[in-house]
Amino acid sequence: MDCGTCETASPVLIQKPEVVEVNLTITDNAQSMLEQAFGDDRSMALLVGVLSGGCSGYMYDLQIVETTDIDCQELSISGFRILVPNSSSHLLNGIEIDYEDRLMGGGFKINNPNAKSSCGCGESFA
């Protein structure tokens, strides 16, 4: 509704990113950790997503799920089901999922060739 007192703004155009067929790799360290997390149950999947936020603009979101309502691509890598949301496929194509074991807390690390910059903690990127 236009009250007539403000300049009329042009409509906002929302552009959906192009869906990219995702290619990714998982290091041996990350596979070992996934084997520990999944055990023999390969019905579970690793959901690799992106959230807005963090110190650089986007944050990685890794979850172990049975199913999801998110529109995803499903990859099978070394016997693991990997789900990547189509909405973030352009940000995650070509990533390498690694696991670093450190004295002060290790964890999964994403090496992303698409990231223009990343923060010091390695959990967010732009």
Kinemage of the C-alpha trace (Angstrom):
@kinemage 1
@onewidth
@group {chain A} dominant
@subgroup {mainchain}
@vectorlist {calphas} color= white
{ca met a 1} P 0.000 0.000 0.000
{ca asp a 2} L 1.381 3.416 -0.954
{ca cys a 3} L 0.380 6.299 1.363
{ca gly a 4} L 1.395 8.881 -1.212
{ca thr a 5} L 3.855 10.722 1.049
{ca cys a 6} L 6.993 8.793 0.114
{ca glu a 7} L 8.727 8.321 -3.166
{ca thr a 8} L 7.683 5.033 -4.606
{ca ala a 9} L 10.512 2.556 -4.453
{ca ser a 10} L 11.158 0.222 -7.309
{ca pro a 11} L 10.414 -3.431 -6.640
{ca val a 12} L 13.132 -5.468 -5.018
{ca leu a 13} L 14.537 -8.132 -7.311
{ca ile a 14} L 15.532 -11.322 -5.591
{ca gln a 15} L 17.994 -13.417 -7.520
{ca lys a 16} L 18.344 -17.060 -6.709
{ca pro a 17} L 21.887 -18.330 -7.148
{ca glu a 18} L 22.517 -20.793 -9.922
{ca val a 19} L 22.465 -24.411 -8.782
{ca val a 20} L 25.861 -25.997 -9.398
{ca glu a 21} L 26.564 -29.722 -9.516
{ca val a 22} L 28.764 -30.080 -6.438
{ca asn a 23} L 32.080 -31.872 -6.411
{ca leu a 24} L 33.841 -32.229 -3.055
{ca thr a 25} L 36.511 -34.309 -1.383
{ca ile a 26} L 36.989 -35.707 2.111
{ca thr a 27} L 40.469 -36.219 3.559
{ca asp a 28} L 41.509 -39.466 5.244
{ca asn a 29} L 41.411 -37.743 8.671
{ca ala a 30} L 37.841 -36.563 8.081
{ca gln a 31} L 36.802 -40.024 6.865
{ca ser a 32} L 38.192 -41.559 10.063
{ca met a 33} L 36.164 -39.158 12.185
{ca leu a 34} L 33.022 -39.823 10.132
{ca glu a 35} L 33.543 -43.563 10.584
{ca gln a 36} L 33.648 -43.013 14.345
{ca ala a 37} L 30.550 -40.797 14.263
{ca phe a 38} L 28.490 -43.015 11.932
{ca gly a 39} L 29.673 -46.430 13.069
{ca asp a 40} L 28.093 -49.073 10.864
{ca asp a 41} L 24.937 -47.012 10.281
{ca arg a 42} L 25.309 -45.621 6.762
{ca ser a 43} L 21.651 -44.568 6.608
{ca met a 44} L 22.670 -41.299 8.279
{ca ala a 45} L 24.064 -38.459 6.170
{ca leu a 46} L 26.421 -35.531 6.645
{ca leu a 47} L 24.598 -32.315 5.743
{ca val a 48} L 27.134 -29.705 4.620
{ca gly a 49} L 25.498 -26.283 4.493
{ca val a 50} L 26.119 -22.581 4.786
{ca leu a 51} L 24.465 -20.087 7.133
{ca ser a 52} L 24.540 -16.298 6.999
{ca gly a 53} L 26.645 -14.889 9.795
{ca gly a 54} L 30.044 -15.257 11.342
{ca cys a 55} L 32.803 -12.709 11.211
{ca ser a 56} L 33.191 -12.948 7.425
{ca gly a 57} L 29.619 -13.245 6.124
{ca tyr a 58} L 28.937 -16.987 5.908
{ca met a 59} L 29.412 -19.849 8.361
{ca tyr a 60} L 29.746 -23.536 7.598
{ca asp a 61} L 27.049 -25.772 9.056
{ca leu a 62} L 27.800 -29.493 9.393
{ca gln a 63} L 25.096 -31.784 10.764
{ca ile a 64} L 24.534 -35.515 10.904
{ca val a 65} L 20.942 -36.135 9.823
{ca glu a 66} L 18.643 -38.991 8.878
{ca thr a 67} L 16.556 -36.907 6.493
{ca thr a 68} L 15.979 -33.268 5.652
{ca asp a 69} L 13.276 -31.173 4.027
{ca ile a 70} L 15.947 -29.010 2.374
{ca asp a 71} L 16.315 -29.370 -1.408
{ca cys a 72} L 19.731 -31.086 -1.566
{ca gln a 73} L 22.113 -32.886 -3.825
{ca glu a 74} L 23.126 -36.273 -2.463
{ca leu a 75} L 26.678 -37.454 -3.026
{ca ser a 76} L 28.199 -40.777 -2.055
{ca ile a 77} L 31.842 -40.459 -1.069
{ca ser a 78} L 33.739 -43.424 0.369
{ca gly a 79} L 30.438 -45.003 1.430
{ca phe a 80} L 29.173 -41.867 3.216
{ca arg a 81} L 26.028 -39.991 2.217
{ca ile a 82} L 26.813 -36.288 1.858
{ca leu a 83} L 23.952 -33.799 1.415
{ca val a 84} L 24.585 -30.327 0.002
{ca pro a 85} L 21.708 -27.824 -0.199
{ca asn a 86} L 21.149 -26.578 -3.744
{ca ser a 87} L 20.795 -23.039 -2.388
{ca ser a 88} L 24.455 -23.044 -1.310
{ca ser a 89} L 25.888 -25.320 -4.014
{ca his a 90} L 27.671 -22.388 -5.687
{ca leu a 91} L 29.497 -21.678 -2.406
{ca leu a 92} L 30.450 -25.280 -1.664
{ca asn a 93} L 31.510 -26.672 -5.033
{ca gly a 94} L 35.109 -27.857 -4.906
{ca ile a 95} L 35.488 -27.844 -1.105
{ca glu a 96} L 37.660 -30.249 0.818
{ca ile a 97} L 36.389 -31.482 4.183
{ca asp a 98} L 39.278 -32.112 6.564
{ca tyr a 99} L 39.611 -32.904 10.252
{ca glu a 100} L 42.319 -31.359 12.407
{ca asp a 101} L 43.169 -32.811 15.783
{ca arg a 102} L 44.630 -30.068 17.976
{ca leu a 103} L 45.542 -29.803 21.619
{ca met a 104} L 43.097 -26.914 22.162
{ca gly a 105} L 40.156 -28.537 20.403
{ca gly a 106} L 40.138 -29.996 16.956
{ca gly a 107} L 37.330 -30.263 14.525
{ca phe a 108} L 36.238 -30.387 10.947
{ca lys a 109} L 37.807 -27.807 8.695
{ca ile a 110} L 36.560 -26.762 5.271
{ca asn a 111} L 39.116 -25.785 2.641
{ca asn a 112} L 37.099 -23.699 0.198
{ca pro a 113} L 38.561 -22.481 -3.117
{ca asn a 114} L 35.489 -20.226 -3.574
{ca ala a 115} L 36.181 -18.177 -0.432
{ca lys a 116} L 37.530 -14.704 -1.175
{ca ser a 117} L 38.499 -14.356 2.492
{ca ser a 118} L 38.062 -16.221 5.747
{ca cys a 119} L 38.351 -15.397 9.414
{ca gly a 120} L 41.081 -16.500 11.769
{ca cys a 121} L 38.969 -19.231 13.331
{ca gly a 122} L 38.341 -20.827 9.925
{ca glu a 123} L 34.639 -21.211 10.606
{ca ser a 124} L 33.391 -18.383 8.413
{ca phe a 125} L 34.167 -17.027 4.969
{ca ala a 126} L 33.184 -14.434 2.404
